[in-house]
Structure formats: structure tokens, C-alpha cells
Amino acid sequence: MTDTSKTQSPAKTPMSPRAKKYWLSLIAASALGLIGGFLIYPIGYELGRAAGSGEMPAGSWFEAPIDSTTAVIIALIWGVALPLLCILYHKNVDEQEEHAFLWAGLIGWYAMVIIAPVWWVLAWAGIWPEAHVMGIFAIGMIVNAIVFSWKKFH
């Protein structure tokens, strides 16, 4: 008699409804991010072309013109769809990830609270370029991502 239990693959346990909703929220948010990125890509491409021709200096990404249709689509993604996905995510996230997310949000907020006035006062004195809200936001999000990854995977 042969033992076949070692050669057969174990049955996959089905995902719980909570896990399905969790993954749905992450996949949908990623898809919306990709859509937003594809909508903004032509702006970056045009900036790169213009920078090469001397028309617009590199680094003017946040000041570049954007058509109203693209702006409305991106605003709806960020202002309506993303908050709904955040609610779905937080209703279905596990405790460890929620803990990591809360710490990351707090430290990301601290980064923005510290950086914004420092940047603003240095710009006011003419020592640093003018403070830009999206630059400060990007720094806060980078700090958030680093802290989240550290707390979640360490």
C-alpha cells in the first residue's frame, strides 16, 4: 500500500469574505492609481519634450497645464472613489496592518507638520524655493510608505 498523502497537493482554503473585500479594495485602489498615472503621463511626457527644447524648465510638473476633463476625472478618483475604497479597506483590514497603517499615518502627518512651516519660513527668507503643497504632500506620503512598510514587514 502506498501513501499518496505526500504526493497530493493540499487543498487550498477558500478566502474569507473579509479577505476578499480587503483584496478588492487594494486591487481597486491600485487600478485607480494606474488610471490616474496614465492620465497624467502625457503631461510628464510633454514636460520632458519641452525641457529638451527649452520651452519649460524641468521641475514644473505641478504648474503644467492640464485639461479640465482630465482634472475632473482625477479629482473624482481621488476625492470620491478613493475615500470609498478606504472605508472598504478599513472595514476589512486585520489588526496588524491597521496598527502599521495608523502609525504610518501619524508619522507621515508629523513629517508634513514639521516640513511645511520649515519650508515656508525658509522660502519667506529667500533661502529656499517657494513651498509647494504637492511637494510637501509627496514627502509626507513617502515617509508614510516607509513607516508602513517597516511596521508591517519588520
N, C-alpha and C positions, 0 to 999 in steps of 0.2 A: 504494500500500500504506500502510495507516495503522498507527501504533504504538499498540497497545492497552495496553501495559505501564503507561502513566501513568494510565490511567483505571480500571484494575482495582485493587481493594484488595489489599494484600499479605496473604498467608496468615498467620494467627495461629499462632505457635509454641505447641505444647501445653505445659502446665505440667509441670514435672518432678514425680516422686513426692515429692521432698523439699519442693518449694514447696507442693504440695497439703497435705501434713501440717502444714507451717508455718501456712498459712492456716486449716486446720481447727482447729488449736489456738487461734489468735487469735479466730476466729468463735465457737468453743465457749465460750471464756473470757468473751467479751463477752455471749453468750447467758446464761451462768450469772450474770453480773453483773446483767443485766436482770431475771432471775428473782428474785435476791436483793433488788434495788431494789423490785420490785413487791410482794414480801412485806413489806418494811419500810415502804412508802409509807403504809399505813393508820395506822401508829404516828405518823408525822410529821403526818398529817392530823389525828389526834386531839389531838396536842400543840398544833397551831395553833388548833384549836377551843377547847381548854382554856385556852390562853394568853389568848384573847379573852374568856373568861368569868372569868378569874382563878383557875381551879382549880389549874393547874400553871404555874409560870413557864416562859417560853420559855427554851430552852437546856438543858432537862432531857432531851434526846433520849437520851443514853446511860443515864439512870436510869429511863426509861419502862418500864413493864411490857411483857413480850412473852409470848405464849402458848408453851407447851412444844413444840407441833408446829412452829410457825414457827421457833423456836430450833433444833430438831434439823435441820430442812431446811437452814437457813442454815449451821449447823455442818458438816453433811455436804458442802455445796457448797464451803465454804472449806477444810475440813480433809481431804477425800478427793478430790473431783473436781478442785479447783484444783491440788494437787500433781501429780496425774497429767497434767493439761494442761501444767503447767510442764515436766515431763520430756519430753513430746512436743515442746513448743516448743524446748527447748534442744538436742534431738537434731537439729532441722531448721533452726535459725536460721543465717543467714550470719555471717561473721566481723565485719563492720562493726557489725551490730546486736548481736552478742554483746559486742563491745567497749563499745558505748554502754550496754548493759544492765549490764555489770559495773561500769562507772564510776558509773552512776546508783545501783546498789545500795550501793556503797561510800559515796558522798556522802550518800545517804539514811540509811544507818546512822550515819554521823558526826553528822548532824543530830539523830537520836534520842539518841545517846550524849551529846551536848552539852546538848540541851534538857531531857532528863529530870532530870538532877541539878540543873540551874539552877532549873527549875520547882519541883522538890521542896524545895530549900533555901529558896527564896523563900516557898513556901507554909508551910513549917515556921516561918518567922519571922513569918508572918501578913501578909506584904506582898502576896502573890498568892493567888488562889483555889487550892484543893487540886488537886494534879497529877492528871490523868486519863489513863490509859493510852491510851484511844482518841483523845484529843486529840493526844497526842504521836505516836501512830502515824499519824494523819492528816497532821500536819506533815511527818513523815518521808516519807510517800508523795507529798505534793505536791512536796517537794524532789526526790525520786526522779524524778517525772514531768518536772520542769523540766530536770534534768540529762540525762535520757534524750533528751528532745526536742532539746536543744541539741547533744548529741553525735551523734545520728542524722541530724539535718537541717541542721546547720550546716557 
